[in-house]
Amino acid sequence: MRSFGPDDRDLLRSDAARLYEEIVTEGGIKEGDPRIAAERAAFDLLLEIGLLTPDRETSGFHAVDPGEVQSRLVTPLGQEGARLLEESSQWAQTFGSLAQVWRRSPDTGRGPFTLVHKPDIEPFIEGLVAECQDEMLTAQPQAGRDRRRVAAAVRDTALLERGMRMRTLYQHSARRHAVTRKYVAAVTDLGAEVRTLDEFFNRMIIIDRRVAVIPAHEDLSTAIVIREPSIVAYLADIFERTWERARPFTMRRETSTMSGIAGEQRAMTIRMLIEGHADPVSAKRLGVSARTYAGYVADLKEEYEADTRFQLGYTMGKLGVSGTEPADQEGHGPHKQ
């Protein structure tokens, strides 16, 4: 039996199906029936597939149970499909092994830096994470999209279940993001460590301290893959220094911790105002929405009894408030001079 393709299947669904139904209803078809010539392609397909068989007693053809024909035709297709899937999997594993050799080799002609563009960034990072053999360090300045966080949860869970270590940095604002909190709960249960910081920092991923990925553009449309050991070590050192200043992200709402975080966000808002940044820039650096940032400024106006930002800046300057002093030494409100 020859191989049947999509065109045959379409013919069987249309003209051949109608002819088959007529033959079944009439109990067969005579050899000289004009429909055979009129619908030659459909008739020949039914005969070739085995849905029609010659009837010597009537000098014609009678229909055959499709269930009998299906087992002969479809089962081999399923077996061939399973074989192709297995072969495809084996080829993918082979190329995956070769890709690991390519990525780890310092002499592949790519140099120490590689540009990766959307939409290849996420698949590339997934490949790097899958190859991690010790530790992954990540810095995520903002909570990010829910869809991306769900995908990261699957990827990072697999990493931790392989026994790898993971440390992640967020901004304080991530503590109020429901999807991020759910993600943090999942990965910390598997041994990951997560901390938050008031400062703004750029997105970064470091794998085994041998390769780092950072954004090439602000819109995150291009990533730079860095394999130069000295630069990767430098970035890892920045991460470690930032990590030491950050606060553990736990699911327990500790009053002292939340109070300290609120104070750090307040201090950074003051610094943004003093430095004269526009509200969108300040909100981004705090990792909050423009509306939330406007609320922080409104709170400061109320605290320092100021009607305008100019009055607020004047009052804070008069009190020597800079947003860099320890919280217990900062004068809160104009009555504390």
N, C-alpha and C positions, 0 to 999 in steps of 0.2 A: 504493500500500500504506500502510495506516495505521501509526501508531507502536505498537509492542508494549512493554508494561511488565512489571513484576515479577509481576503476577498471571497474565499470559499465560505467562510463563516457568515459573511453578510448575505451571500446568495442563499444560504441555507435558511437564514432568518426570514427572507422575503419570498422570492418566487418559488424556491424549492419547498418552503414550508406550506405555501398555498397548494401546490401540486400534490404534496404528500397528504395533506388533509383530504383532498378530493379522492385520492386513491384509497385512503383508509375508509372513507365514508361509503364508497362504491364497492368496496371489497376487492379491488384490483383494477388493472388497466390493460386493455387489449394491446397487442403488439402494433397494430395498425392505427391506433387511436391518434387523431390529428394533433392532440395536445403534446404528444411526444416531439413532433417536428416543430411545433410552435414554441415550445419551451425546452428546446434541446439542451441548453446549458444546465437548467435546473434538473431535468430528468437524468442527464449523465452524472451529475453530482450525487443525486440520490442513489443511483445504481453503484457508483464508485465507492461511496461511503459504506454502502451495505444496507441502506434503509429500504431499498427495493431489491427483490431477488426474482429470477425467472420462475414462472409457474408453467411447467410442461403440460399439465392437464388442461389448462385454459389457453395455451399459446399466448401468454401475456406475462404480467408481473404482479406480484402482491407485496404489500408493505410488511416490514419487519419491525418488531418491538424496539424502540429507540434505546431502551435500557440495555439490550444486548449489544447494540452497536457502540454505545457510549463507553462501555468497559474496554472495548477493543481500541477505540480511538483516543479517548481522553486519558486513560491510565498511563500510556506511554508518554503523553505530553507532560503529565505531572511528574513522572520519573525523570524526564529530561530536564524539566524546570528545577527539580531538586538538585540534580547533578550540576546544572549551571550555577545555582546559588552557592553550592559548596565550592565550586571552582572559583567563583567570584570572591568568596571569603578568603580562600587560600592565596589568591593573587593580592588581595588587599593587605593581608598579613605580611606577605613578602615585601611589598612596596613600603609598608610601615616600618619594617626593619631597616630597609635601605634609607628611608627618610631619617631615621635616628642616626645612622652613620653620617649622613650628609650634614645634619644640624650640629653634630658634635665635633666634626672635623674642623680644625682651624685653617685648613688649606683647601678650600673648595672654590677659590676664586671670587668669593663674595666680598672679601674684606671684613673688617670688624663691624660694619654697619649695614643693615638691610632695611629698605622701606617696604612696608606691607600696607596695601590700600583696602578700603572697604570694597566688597563684602568679605574679603579674605582674612580680616583681622581676627574675628572670633574663632573660626576654624583653626587658624594658626596657633592661637593661644591654647585652644583645647589640645592640640598636638603636643605643645610644650608641657602642659600640665600632665598629660598622660605619660610623658617621659621622665617626670620628676622622680629623683631617686633619694632625696633627703628632705629638703625644705622649700616651701614656697612663701615668699614675702609679697604682700600686696598692699598698695595704698589706694584707697578709693575716696576721693575728696567729697563726693556726694553719694547719696543713697542709690541713685540710678533708677532706671526703669524697672518696673515690676517683672516684665518678661525676661529681661537680662538677668535679674537677680534669681529668678526661678531656674534659669538655665545654669547659672553659676553654682546653684545649690547642688544640682545633679553632678556637675563636674567636680566640685570640691569635695563632696561626700565620697565619691569614688577615690579621690586622692587620699583622704584620711583613712578610708577603710583599707587601703594598701599599706598603712602604717607610716605614711609620710607626715611631716610636721607642717603646720601652717600658722602664720601670724598675719593679721589684717588690721589696717588702720583706717578709721573713718573720722569724719568730723563729728562734733557733739550732736549736731542736728539729726544724725542718722538714728539716734536713740528714740526719736519720735516717729520714725517711719515703720509702719506695721510690717510690711513685707521684709524689710531688713532685720527687724527684731526676730521674726520667725526664722529667717536664714541664720542669724547669729546663734539662736537657740539650738538649731540643728547641728551646726558645725562645732560648736563648743562642747556639745554632748559627745562628740567624737574625738575631742582632744585639741581642737584649734584654740588659739588665743586671739581675742579681738579687743582692741582699745580704741578710744576716741580722743580727739584733740580739738582745741578751739581754733588752731591755726589752719590757714589754707595751705594745701600742698597739691602737687600734680599727681595724676594717676600713674601708677608704676607697678610692674610685676617683675619679680626676680626669682628665677628658678635655679636652685642648687648653687647660687652665687657664681654661675657660669654664663648666664644670659639674662639680660634685662630688656623689658619692653616698656617704652614710654611714648606718649603722644607726640607726633610731629607738628600737629596743628591744633589750634584751640577747639575746632569743631570735631576733633577725634576721627577725622576721615582718613588719616594716615598714621601709622605707628612706625617707630624706629626700633629695630631689633639690634641690641648692642651685645657684642661678644668680646670686645676688647677687655681683657681681665682687669686692667687698672681702673677703667671707668666703671665696670660692674662693681668692683670692690668699693669705689668711691660712693656709688649710689647706695650700696648696702650699708655703708657707714652712716650716710644721711638717714637711712631708715632706722638704724639702731639708735641714733641720737634722738630722733623724733619719738621713737617707741618709748624711750625712758621718760619722756615728758608727758606721755599720754595716760589716760585713766582707763582702767579695765572696764570693758563693756559686759556687764553681767545682767541677768534677768531680774535680780533683786533690786528694788528701788530704794537704795540706801539714801537716807535723808542727807547725810554729810556729803556724799558724792554728788547728788543732784544739786545741792546748794553750791558746791564748788564749781560745777559745770555752768550753772547759771551765772556765777560771778565771772567766770572766764569769758563767757559770751558777752556779758555786759562790758567787760574791759575791752574786748576786741571791737565792739560797737563804738566805744569812745575813741579808740585809735583810728578807726575808719573815718569818724567825723573830723577829728583833728587833722588828719592827713588830707581831707578834702575830697575823698572819693565819691563818685556818683552813686546813687542808691543801688542801681543794678549791679555795679561792681562790688559794692560792699556786701550786698545780699549773697552774691556768688561766693565771695571769700568766706562768709560765715556758713555757707551751705544751706541757706534758708530762702524762702520766697521773698519777693519784694514787699509783699504785704506784712509778712512777719518782721522783716527788718524795720519797716515803718513803725510797727508796734514797739520795737526796742527803742527807737528814737523818741517816740511819744512818751514812753516810760521815763526816759532820762529827762525830758522836758518837765514832766510832772515832778520828778525827784528834785530837780534843781530849780523849780518854780520859774521856768523860762517859757515865754510865749513863742519865741522864734528860735531857729537854729543859731542865729547870730548871738542872741542872748545866752543861749545854752553854752556856746563856745566861750563867750566872754566870762561867764560865771565859772566854768570849769578851769579856765586859764587863771582866773583870780585865785581860785582855791589850790592851784597847782596840780590839778587832776590831769594825768596823761594817759591813763589806761595801762600803764606799765608797773604801777606800784602794787605790792601785795594787797590782797583784799582787806586784810585786817588793819592796813595802814591808810586806806583810801578814805578821804572825807566824803561821806555820802550826804549830799544836800548842802545847801548854802549855810545852814545853821551850824555846820561843823567846820570851823575854821581854826 
